[in-house]
Amino acid sequence: MSQADNSSISDAIEIYFASMYESSADKVRQVFHENAKITGYMQGHLVELSVSDFADSVASQLPSAAEKKEPKLLEIESIEVAGETAVARVRDGYLGLIFLDTLSFLKIDERWVIYNKLFHIED
Protein backbone atom coordinates (compact mmCIF):
# COMPACT_ATOMS: atom_id res chain seq x y z
CA MET A 1 0.00 0.00 0.00
CA SER A 2 1.38 3.37 -0.93
CA GLN A 3 1.19 6.26 1.48
CA ALA A 4 -0.64 8.23 -1.25
CA ASP A 5 -3.37 5.55 -1.47
CA ASN A 6 -3.73 5.43 2.30
CA SER A 7 -4.01 9.21 2.43
CA SER A 8 -6.54 9.33 -0.43
CA ILE A 9 -8.70 6.66 1.21
CA SER A 10 -8.54 8.53 4.53
CA ASP A 11 -9.62 11.70 2.71
CA ALA A 12 -12.56 9.81 1.15
CA ILE A 13 -13.55 8.55 4.62
CA GLU A 14 -13.51 12.15 5.88
CA ILE A 15 -15.85 13.18 3.03
CA TYR A 16 -18.08 10.20 3.84
CA PHE A 17 -18.31 11.26 7.48
CA ALA A 18 -18.80 14.93 6.55
CA SER A 19 -21.68 13.95 4.27
CA MET A 20 -23.57 12.58 7.25
CA TYR A 21 -22.42 15.18 9.79
CA GLU A 22 -23.46 18.02 7.44
CA SER A 23 -26.55 16.24 6.00
CA SER A 24 -25.02 16.69 2.52
CA ALA A 25 -26.46 14.62 -0.33
CA ASP A 26 -23.83 16.15 -2.63
CA LYS A 27 -20.98 14.76 -0.53
CA VAL A 28 -22.65 11.34 -0.46
CA ARG A 29 -22.73 11.35 -4.25
CA GLN A 30 -19.14 12.63 -4.39
CA VAL A 31 -17.67 9.77 -2.35
CA PHE A 32 -19.85 6.80 -3.34
CA HIS A 33 -19.75 5.02 -6.71
CA GLU A 34 -23.12 5.43 -8.43
CA ASN A 35 -23.80 1.66 -8.20
CA ALA A 36 -22.81 1.31 -4.54
CA LYS A 37 -25.06 -0.35 -1.99
CA ILE A 38 -25.51 0.56 1.67
CA THR A 39 -26.56 -2.49 3.66
CA GLY A 40 -26.99 -3.55 7.28
CA TYR A 41 -29.51 -4.23 10.00
CA MET A 42 -31.53 -1.59 11.85
CA GLN A 43 -33.86 -2.66 14.64
CA GLY A 44 -33.62 -6.26 13.43
CA HIS A 45 -34.58 -5.45 9.85
CA LEU A 46 -32.33 -5.73 6.80
CA VAL A 47 -31.78 -2.34 5.19
CA GLU A 48 -30.59 -2.14 1.57
CA LEU A 49 -30.19 1.30 0.07
CA SER A 50 -29.00 2.68 -3.23
CA VAL A 51 -26.71 5.70 -3.22
CA SER A 52 -29.66 7.87 -4.20
CA ASP A 53 -31.77 6.53 -1.32
CA PHE A 54 -28.89 6.97 1.13
CA ALA A 55 -28.21 10.52 -0.12
CA ASP A 56 -31.89 11.41 0.33
CA SER A 57 -31.91 9.92 3.83
CA VAL A 58 -28.76 11.81 4.82
CA ALA A 59 -30.14 15.09 3.42
CA SER A 60 -33.39 14.65 5.37
CA GLN A 61 -31.61 14.78 8.73
CA LEU A 62 -32.25 18.45 9.52
CA PRO A 63 -30.98 20.31 11.33
CA SER A 64 -27.69 18.57 10.64
CA ALA A 65 -25.42 17.28 13.38
CA ALA A 66 -23.03 20.11 12.43
CA GLU A 67 -25.78 22.70 12.89
CA LYS A 68 -26.64 21.16 16.27
CA LYS A 69 -22.91 21.23 17.15
CA GLU A 70 -23.00 17.56 18.12
CA PRO A 71 -19.64 16.05 19.04
CA LYS A 72 -17.89 14.25 16.20
CA LEU A 73 -17.00 10.57 16.42
CA LEU A 74 -14.93 9.16 13.59
CA GLU A 75 -12.28 6.47 14.12
CA ILE A 76 -10.51 4.79 11.22
CA GLU A 77 -9.69 1.38 12.65
CA SER A 78 -8.00 -0.11 9.59
CA ILE A 79 -7.32 0.30 5.90
CA GLU A 80 -6.16 -2.57 3.70
CA VAL A 81 -5.27 -2.01 0.06
CA ALA A 82 -4.96 -4.72 -2.60
CA GLY A 83 -4.15 -3.20 -5.97
CA GLU A 84 -7.08 -1.09 -7.10
CA THR A 85 -9.33 -2.26 -4.25
CA ALA A 86 -9.39 -1.50 -0.55
CA VAL A 87 -11.37 -2.15 2.60
CA ALA A 88 -11.63 0.20 5.57
CA ARG A 89 -13.17 -0.43 8.97
CA VAL A 90 -14.60 2.77 10.47
CA ARG A 91 -16.44 3.57 13.71
CA ASP A 92 -18.62 6.65 13.55
CA GLY A 93 -21.38 8.36 15.43
CA TYR A 94 -24.54 9.18 13.49
CA LEU A 95 -28.18 9.74 14.50
CA GLY A 96 -27.28 9.17 18.14
CA LEU A 97 -25.95 5.68 17.33
CA ILE A 98 -22.48 4.19 17.00
CA PHE A 99 -21.91 2.47 13.67
CA LEU A 100 -19.13 0.07 12.77
CA ASP A 101 -18.88 0.38 9.00
CA THR A 102 -17.00 -1.82 6.56
CA LEU A 103 -16.33 0.31 3.49
CA SER A 104 -15.16 -1.32 0.25
CA PHE A 105 -13.33 0.97 -2.15
CA LEU A 106 -12.45 0.93 -5.84
CA LYS A 107 -9.78 3.12 -7.40
CA ILE A 108 -11.30 4.57 -10.55
CA ASP A 109 -9.41 7.15 -12.63
CA GLU A 110 -6.91 7.61 -9.77
CA ARG A 111 -9.72 8.38 -7.29
CA TRP A 112 -10.88 6.13 -4.45
CA VAL A 113 -14.68 5.74 -4.19
CA ILE A 114 -16.84 3.69 -1.86
CA TYR A 115 -18.42 0.78 -3.73
CA ASN A 116 -20.11 -0.92 -0.79
CA LYS A 117 -20.98 -0.07 2.79
CA LEU A 118 -21.91 -2.74 5.31
CA PHE A 119 -22.96 -1.30 8.64
CA HIS A 120 -23.41 -2.70 12.12
CA ILE A 121 -24.95 -0.72 14.97
CA GLU A 122 -23.12 -1.25 18.23
CA ASP A 123 -25.05 -1.81 21.45
KOLMI-718835 format. One line per 4 residues: number of its first residue (from 0); their letters; for each residue x, y negated, z negated of N, C-alpha, C, O, CB. Coordinates in Angstrom, 2 decimals. Glycine has a CB too. Layout:
N
NUM> A> X:Y:Z:X:Y:Z:X:Y:Z:X:Y:Z:X:Y:Z  ...
END
This chain:
123
0> MSQA> 0.86:1.18:0.00:0.00:0.00:0.00:0.89:-1.23:0.00:1.81:-1.34:-0.81:-0.97:-0.01:-1.23  0.61:-2.13:0.90:1.38:-3.37:0.93:0.79:-4.35:-0.08:-0.39:-4.30:-0.41:1.39:-3.99:2.35  1.64:-5.23:-0.55:1.19:-6.26:-1.48:0.15:-7.16:-0.80:-0.79:-7.63:-1.45:2.39:-7.11:-1.98  0.32:-7.40:0.51:-0.64:-8.23:1.25:-2.02:-7.58:1.26:-3.02:-8.26:1.08:-0.14:-8.46:2.68
4> DNSS> -2.08:-6.25:1.49:-3.37:-5.55:1.47:-4.00:-5.64:0.09:-5.19:-5.93:-0.04:-3.20:-4.08:1.89  -3.22:-5.38:-0.93:-3.73:-5.43:-2.30:-4.29:-6.82:-2.61:-5.35:-6.96:-3.22:-2.63:-5.06:-3.31  -3.57:-7.84:-2.20:-4.01:-9.21:-2.43:-5.28:-9.53:-1.65:-6.19:-10.17:-2.18:-2.90:-10.19:-2.04  -5.35:-9.08:-0.39:-6.54:-9.33:0.43:-7.77:-8.62:-0.12:-8.87:-9.17:-0.11:-6.29:-8.88:1.86
8> ISDA> -7.58:-7.40:-0.61:-8.70:-6.66:-1.21:-9.14:-7.36:-2.50:-10.34:-7.50:-2.74:-8.29:-5.19:-1.51  -8.20:-7.79:-3.31:-8.54:-8.53:-4.53:-9.31:-9.80:-4.20:-10.28:-10.14:-4.89:-7.26:-8.89:-5.33  -8.90:-10.50:-3.14:-9.62:-11.70:-2.71:-11.05:-11.35:-2.28:-11.99:-12.08:-2.61:-8.88:-12.39:-1.54  -11.22:-10.24:-1.57:-12.56:-9.81:-1.15:-13.42:-9.48:-2.38:-14.61:-9.79:-2.40:-12.48:-8.59:-0.22
12> IEIY> -12.82:-8.87:-3.38:-13.55:-8.55:-4.62:-13.99:-9.84:-5.31:-15.09:-9.91:-5.84:-12.68:-7.70:-5.58  -13.15:-10.86:-5.30:-13.51:-12.15:-5.88:-14.70:-12.76:-5.14:-15.60:-13.32:-5.77:-12.30:-13.11:-5.85  -14.71:-12.66:-3.81:-15.85:-13.18:-3.03:-17.11:-12.39:-3.36:-18.19:-12.96:-3.51:-15.54:-13.10:-1.50  -16.96:-11.06:-3.46:-18.08:-10.20:-3.84:-18.68:-10.65:-5.17:-19.90:-10.82:-5.28:-17.63:-8.72:-3.93
16> FASM> -17.82:-10.84:-6.18:-18.31:-11.26:-7.48:-18.94:-12.66:-7.40:-20.00:-12.91:-7.98:-17.17:-11.24:-8.52  -18.28:-13.56:-6.69:-18.80:-14.93:-6.55:-20.17:-14.93:-5.89:-21.02:-15.75:-6.22:-17.82:-15.80:-5.74  -20.38:-14.00:-4.95:-21.68:-13.95:-4.27:-22.79:-13.73:-5.29:-23.85:-14.35:-5.20:-21.70:-12.84:-3.21  -22.55:-12.86:-6.24:-23.57:-12.58:-7.25:-23.63:-13.69:-8.29:-24.72:-14.13:-8.67:-23.28:-11.23:-7.94
20> YESS> -22.47:-14.15:-8.74:-22.42:-15.18:-9.79:-23.07:-16.48:-9.31:-23.69:-17.19:-10.10:-20.96:-15.44:-10.21  -22.92:-16.79:-8.01:-23.46:-18.02:-7.44:-24.80:-17.81:-6.73:-25.36:-18.76:-6.18:-22.46:-18.62:-6.47  -25.32:-16.58:-6.72:-26.55:-16.24:-6.00:-26.45:-16.64:-4.53:-27.36:-17.26:-3.98:-27.76:-16.92:-6.65  -25.32:-16.27:-3.89:-25.02:-16.69:-2.52:-25.18:-15.55:-1.52:-24.34:-14.66:-1.45:-23.62:-17.25:-2.45
24> ADKV> -26.25:-15.60:-0.74:-26.46:-14.62:0.33:-25.35:-14.73:1.38:-24.92:-13.73:1.94:-27.84:-14.81:0.98  -24.89:-15.95:1.64:-23.83:-16.15:2.63:-22.55:-15.42:2.25:-21.90:-14.82:3.10:-23.54:-17.64:2.80  -22.19:-15.46:0.97:-20.98:-14.76:0.53:-21.16:-13.25:0.57:-20.21:-12.52:0.83:-20.60:-15.21:-0.88  -22.38:-12.77:0.31:-22.65:-11.34:0.46:-22.36:-10.93:1.89:-21.64:-9.96:2.14:-24.13:-10.99:0.07
28> RQVF> -22.92:-11.67:2.83:-22.73:-11.35:4.25:-21.29:-11.52:4.71:-20.84:-10.85:5.64:-23.64:-12.22:5.11  -20.55:-12.41:4.05:-19.14:-12.63:4.39:-18.28:-11.43:4.01:-17.35:-11.09:4.74:-18.62:-13.89:3.68  -18.57:-10.80:2.88:-17.67:-9.77:2.35:-18.10:-8.34:2.67:-17.28:-7.43:2.60:-17.56:-9.93:0.86  -19.37:-8.13:3.01:-19.85:-6.80:3.34:-19.88:-6.59:4.85:-20.22:-7.52:5.59:-21.24:-6.56:2.74
32> HENA> -19.54:-5.40:5.31:-19.75:-5.02:6.71:-21.25:-4.99:6.95:-22.01:-4.64:6.04:-19.10:-3.62:7.04  -21.68:-5.34:8.14:-23.12:-5.43:8.43:-23.86:-4.11:8.25:-25.07:-4.11:8.00:-23.32:-5.91:9.84  -23.16:-2.97:8.36:-23.80:-1.66:8.20:-23.61:-1.06:6.82:-23.94:0.11:6.60:-23.27:-0.71:9.23  -23.07:-1.82:5.88:-22.81:-1.31:4.54:-24.09:-0.92:3.83:-25.18:-1.40:4.15:-22.05:-2.34:3.71
36> KITG> -23.95:-0.05:2.86:-25.06:0.35:1.99:-24.67:0.07:0.55:-23.51:0.18:0.17:-25.41:1.87:2.19  -25.67:-0.30:-0.24:-25.51:-0.56:-1.67:-26.41:0.45:-2.36:-27.63:0.42:-2.19:-25.87:-2.07:-2.07  -25.81:1.35:-3.14:-26.56:2.49:-3.66:-26.20:2.77:-5.12:-25.04:2.65:-5.52:-26.28:3.73:-2.81  -27.19:3.14:-5.89:-26.99:3.55:-7.28:-28.33:3.78:-7.95:-29.38:3.76:-7.30:-26.18:2.49:-8.04
40> YMQG> -28.29:3.99:-9.24:-29.51:4.23:-10.00:-29.79:3.06:-10.93:-28.91:2.58:-11.64:-29.40:5.54:-10.81  -31.06:2.60:-10.91:-31.53:1.59:-11.85:-32.77:2.14:-12.53:-33.73:2.53:-11.86:-31.83:0.21:-11.14  -32.74:2.17:-13.84:-33.86:2.66:-14.64:-34.31:4.04:-14.17:-35.51:4.33:-14.12:-35.03:1.68:-14.57  -33.34:4.89:-13.82:-33.62:6.26:-13.43:-34.07:6.45:-12.00:-34.36:7.57:-11.58:-34.64:6.80:-14.30
44> HLVE> -34.12:5.37:-11.23:-34.58:5.45:-9.85:-33.44:5.15:-8.89:-32.67:4.22:-9.10:-35.74:4.48:-9.61  -33.35:5.95:-7.83:-32.33:5.73:-6.80:-32.65:4.46:-6.04:-33.77:4.27:-5.56:-32.25:6.94:-5.84  -31.65:3.59:-5.94:-31.78:2.34:-5.19:-30.85:2.42:-3.99:-29.66:2.72:-4.14:-31.45:1.09:-6.09  -31.38:2.16:-2.81:-30.59:2.14:-1.57:-30.93:0.87:-0.83:-32.06:0.69:-0.39:-30.87:3.41:-0.69
48> LSVS> -29.95:-0.01:-0.69:-30.19:-1.30:-0.07:-29.29:-1.49:1.14:-28.15:-1.02:1.18:-29.97:-2.43:-1.07  -29.82:-2.19:2.13:-29.00:-2.68:3.23:-28.30:-3.96:2.77:-28.62:-4.49:1.71:-29.85:-2.93:4.53  -27.37:-4.43:3.55:-26.71:-5.70:3.22:-27.73:-6.83:3.20:-27.69:-7.68:2.31:-25.58:-6.02:4.24  -28.64:-6.83:4.15:-29.66:-7.87:4.20:-30.54:-7.86:2.95:-30.82:-8.90:2.37:-30.53:-7.70:5.44
52> DFAD> -30.96:-6.66:2.54:-31.77:-6.53:1.32:-30.99:-6.99:0.09:-31.53:-7.69:-0.77:-32.24:-5.09:1.13  -29.72:-6.59:0.01:-28.89:-6.97:-1.13:-28.68:-8.49:-1.14:-28.76:-9.12:-2.19:-27.53:-6.23:-1.09  -28.40:-9.07:0.03:-28.21:-10.52:0.12:-29.46:-11.26:-0.34:-29.37:-12.24:-1.07:-27.85:-10.94:1.56  -30.63:-10.78:0.08:-31.89:-11.41:-0.33:-32.09:-11.28:-1.84:-32.53:-12.23:-2.49:-33.07:-10.77:0.41
56> SVAS> -31.77:-10.13:-2.39:-31.91:-9.92:-3.83:-30.98:-10.84:-4.61:-31.39:-11.46:-5.60:-31.62:-8.45:-4.19  -29.73:-10.93:-4.16:-28.76:-11.81:-4.82:-29.24:-13.26:-4.77:-29.19:-13.97:-5.77:-27.36:-11.68:-4.16  -29.70:-13.70:-3.60:-30.14:-15.09:-3.42:-31.37:-15.42:-4.25:-31.61:-16.59:-4.58:-30.44:-15.36:-1.95  -32.16:-14.41:-4.61:-33.39:-14.65:-5.37:-33.13:-14.88:-6.86:-34.04:-15.28:-7.58:-34.33:-13.48:-5.20
60> QLPS> -31.93:-14.64:-7.31:-31.61:-14.78:-8.73:-31.31:-16.25:-9.05:-30.16:-16.67:-9.09:-30.41:-13.88:-9.13  -32.39:-17.01:-9.28:-32.25:-18.45:-9.52:-32.88:-18.82:-10.85:-33.93:-18.27:-11.20:-32.90:-19.26:-8.39  -32.28:-19.72:-11.61:-30.98:-20.31:-11.33:-29.89:-19.25:-11.39:-30.03:-18.22:-12.05:-30.68:-21.43:-12.32  -28.81:-19.52:-10.69:-27.69:-18.57:-10.64:-27.00:-18.48:-11.99:-27.17:-19.34:-12.85:-26.67:-18.98:-9.55
64> AAEK> -26.22:-17.42:-12.16:-25.42:-17.28:-13.38:-24.46:-18.45:-13.53:-24.20:-18.91:-14.64:-24.63:-15.95:-13.37  -23.93:-18.95:-12.40:-23.03:-20.11:-12.43:-23.76:-21.34:-12.95:-23.24:-22.08:-13.79:-22.45:-20.39:-11.03  -24.99:-21.54:-12.46:-25.78:-22.70:-12.89:-26.13:-22.60:-14.37:-26.23:-23.61:-15.07:-27.06:-22.84:-12.06  -26.32:-21.37:-14.85:-26.64:-21.16:-16.27:-25.38:-21.13:-17.14:-25.45:-21.02:-18.36:-27.42:-19.86:-16.46
68> KEPK> -24.22:-21.24:-16.47:-22.91:-21.23:-17.15:-22.71:-19.96:-17.99:-22.15:-20.00:-19.09:-22.77:-22.46:-18.04  -23.19:-18.84:-17.44:-23.00:-17.56:-18.12:-21.52:-17.18:-18.07:-20.83:-17.51:-17.11:-23.88:-16.45:-17.47  -21.04:-16.48:-19.08:-19.64:-16.05:-19.04:-19.41:-15.07:-17.90:-20.28:-14.27:-17.56:-19.23:-15.41:-20.38  -18.23:-15.15:-17.31:-17.89:-14.25:-16.20:-17.28:-12.97:-16.75:-16.51:-13.00:-17.71:-16.92:-14.94:-15.22
72> LLEI> -17.64:-11.85:-16.13:-17.00:-10.57:-16.42:-16.67:-9.92:-15.09:-17.57:-9.48:-14.37:-17.90:-9.65:-17.31  -15.40:-9.85:-14.77:-14.93:-9.16:-13.59:-13.58:-8.54:-13.92:-12.62:-9.24:-14.22:-14.82:-10.11:-12.37  -13.52:-7.21:-13.87:-12.28:-6.47:-14.12:-12.04:-5.55:-12.93:-12.88:-4.70:-12.62:-12.35:-5.66:-15.46  -10.90:-5.71:-12.28:-10.51:-4.79:-11.22:-9.73:-3.67:-11.89:-8.60:-3.88:-12.33:-9.66:-5.52:-10.08
76> ESIE> -10.33:-2.50:-11.96:-9.69:-1.38:-12.65:-8.67:-0.67:-11.78:-7.63:-0.22:-12.28:-10.74:-0.39:-13.11  -8.95:-0.56:-10.47:-8.00:0.11:-9.59:-8.28:-0.25:-8.15:-9.41:-0.58:-7.77:-8.06:1.63:-9.78  -7.22:-0.17:-7.35:-7.32:-0.30:-5.90:-6.40:0.75:-5.30:-5.23:0.84:-5.66:-6.94:-1.76:-5.40  -6.95:1.56:-4.39:-6.16:2.57:-3.70:-6.35:2.37:-2.20:-7.47:2.34:-1.70:-6.57:4.02:-4.13
80> VAGE> -5.23:2.24:-1.50:-5.27:2.01:-0.06:-4.72:3.23:0.66:-3.71:3.80:0.26:-4.46:0.75:0.32  -5.42:3.64:1.73:-4.96:4.72:2.60:-5.14:4.22:4.03:-6.23:4.31:4.60:-5.75:6.07:2.34  -4.07:3.71:4.60:-4.15:3.20:5.97:-5.07:2.02:6.08:-4.85:0.98:5.45:-4.60:4.28:6.91  -6.12:2.17:6.88:-7.08:1.09:7.10:-8.32:1.24:6.23:-9.34:0.61:6.49:-7.48:1.04:8.57
84> TAVA> -8.23:2.07:5.20:-9.33:2.26:4.25:-8.83:2.02:2.84:-7.63:2.12:2.57:-9.93:3.68:4.38  -9.76:1.71:1.96:-9.39:1.50:0.55:-10.61:1.74:-0.33:-11.75:1.68:0.13:-8.82:0.06:0.33  -10.33:2.01:-1.60:-11.37:2.15:-2.60:-10.95:1.34:-3.82:-9.81:1.41:-4.26:-11.62:3.65:-2.98  -11.89:0.57:-4.35:-11.63:-0.20:-5.57:-12.69:0.16:-6.61:-13.86:0.35:-6.29:-11.63:-1.73:-5.28
88> RVRD> -12.26:0.23:-7.85:-13.17:0.43:-8.97:-13.21:-0.89:-9.73:-12.17:-1.40:-10.15:-12.72:1.64:-9.91  -14.42:-1.43:-9.91:-14.60:-2.77:-10.47:-15.67:-2.73:-11.55:-16.71:-2.09:-11.37:-14.98:-3.79:-9.36  -15.42:-3.40:-12.66:-16.44:-3.57:-13.71:-16.85:-5.04:-13.69:-16.01:-5.93:-13.75:-15.88:-3.14:-15.15  -18.16:-5.26:-13.59:-18.62:-6.65:-13.55:-19.93:-6.81:-14.28:-20.72:-5.87:-14.41:-18.77:-7.11:-12.11
92> GYLG> -20.14:-8.02:-14.77:-21.38:-8.36:-15.43:-22.31:-9.05:-14.45:-21.91:-9.97:-13.74:-21.12:-9.26:-16.65  -23.56:-8.59:-14.40:-24.54:-9.18:-13.49:-25.94:-8.88:-14.03:-26.23:-7.75:-14.42:-24.37:-8.63:-12.04  -26.79:-9.88:-14.05:-28.18:-9.74:-14.50:-28.28:-9.24:-15.94:-29.23:-8.55:-16.31:-28.93:-8.78:-13.57  -27.29:-9.60:-16.75:-27.28:-9.17:-18.14:-26.87:-7.72:-18.34:-27.01:-7.19:-19.44:-28.61:-9.38:-18.73
96> LIFL> -26.37:-7.08:-17.28:-25.95:-5.68:-17.33:-24.47:-5.59:-16.99:-23.89:-6.50:-16.39:-26.80:-4.81:-16.36  -23.86:-4.48:-17.37:-22.48:-4.19:-17.00:-22.50:-3.09:-15.95:-22.99:-1.99:-16.19:-21.61:-3.77:-18.25  -21.96:-3.41:-14.78:-21.91:-2.47:-13.67:-20.49:-1.94:-13.50:-19.52:-2.68:-13.64:-22.39:-3.14:-12.38  -20.39:-0.66:-13.21:-19.13:-0.07:-12.77:-19.35:0.27:-11.30:-20.10:1.18:-10.96:-18.73:1.22:-13.64
100> DTLS> -18.68:-0.49:-10.44:-18.88:-0.38:-9.00:-17.70:0.34:-8.35:-16.55:0.09:-8.70:-19.07:-1.76:-8.36  -18.00:1.21:-7.43:-17.00:1.82:-6.56:-17.21:1.20:-5.19:-18.24:1.42:-4.55:-17.11:3.41:-6.53  -16.24:0.42:-4.75:-16.33:-0.31:-3.49:-15.41:0.33:-2.47:-14.20:0.41:-2.69:-15.99:-1.81:-3.68  -15.96:0.77:-1.35:-15.16:1.32:-0.25:-14.94:0.21:0.76:-15.87:-0.51:1.13:-15.86:2.56:0.40
104> FLKI> -13.71:0.10:1.22:-13.33:-0.97:2.15:-12.84:-0.40:3.46:-12.28:0.70:3.52:-12.26:-1.86:1.54  -13.05:-1.17:4.53:-12.45:-0.93:5.84:-11.68:-2.18:6.22:-12.12:-3.30:5.95:-13.53:-0.56:6.91  -10.54:-1.99:6.86:-9.78:-3.12:7.40:-10.14:-3.24:8.87:-9.81:-2.39:9.69:-8.23:-2.93:7.20  -10.83:-4.33:9.19:-11.30:-4.57:10.55:-10.75:-5.92:11.00:-10.98:-6.94:10.35:-12.88:-4.54:10.64
108> DERW> -10.01:-5.91:12.12:-9.41:-7.15:12.63:-8.61:-7.87:11.54:-8.71:-9.09:11.37:-10.51:-8.09:13.18  -7.80:-7.09:10.82:-6.91:-7.61:9.77:-7.65:-8.18:8.56:-7.05:-8.90:7.76:-6.02:-8.69:10.35  -8.94:-7.88:8.42:-9.72:-8.38:7.29:-10.38:-7.20:6.58:-10.97:-6.34:7.22:-10.80:-9.40:7.76  -10.27:-7.18:5.25:-10.88:-6.13:4.45:-12.33:-6.49:4.15:-12.62:-7.58:3.66:-10.08:-5.90:3.14
112> VIYN> -13.25:-5.55:4.47:-14.68:-5.74:4.19:-15.21:-4.53:3.44:-14.73:-3.41:3.61:-15.47:-5.97:5.51  -16.21:-4.77:2.61:-16.84:-3.69:1.86:-17.77:-2.92:2.80:-18.65:-3.51:3.43:-17.62:-4.23:0.62  -17.56:-1.61:2.88:-18.42:-0.78:3.73:-19.45:0.00:2.91:-20.47:0.43:3.45:-17.56:0.18:4.54  -19.18:0.18:1.63:-20.11:0.92:0.79:-19.91:0.49:-0.65:-18.79:0.29:-1.11:-19.90:2.45:0.95
116> KLFH> -21.02:0.35:-1.37:-20.98:0.07:-2.79:-21.83:1.10:-3.51:-23.03:1.21:-3.27:-21.47:-1.36:-3.10  -21.19:1.86:-4.39:-21.91:2.74:-5.31:-21.84:2.08:-6.68:-20.76:1.70:-7.14:-21.29:4.21:-5.33  -22.98:1.94:-7.33:-22.96:1.30:-8.64:-23.51:2.21:-9.72:-24.38:3.05:-9.49:-23.75:0.01:-8.61  -22.96:2.02:-10.91:-23.41:2.70:-12.12:-23.60:1.62:-13.18:-22.74:0.76:-13.35:-22.38:3.81:-12.59
120> IED> -24.71:1.67:-13.87:-24.95:0.72:-14.97:-24.52:1.37:-16.26:-24.99:2.45:-16.62:-26.46:0.29:-15.03  -23.62:0.70:-16.96:-23.12:1.25:-18.23:-24.14:1.03:-19.34:-24.89:0.05:-19.32:-21.77:0.62:-18.62  -24.14:1.94:-20.30:-25.05:1.81:-21.45:-24.60:0.71:-22.37:-25.25:0.46:-23.39:-25.15:3.12:-22.22
END
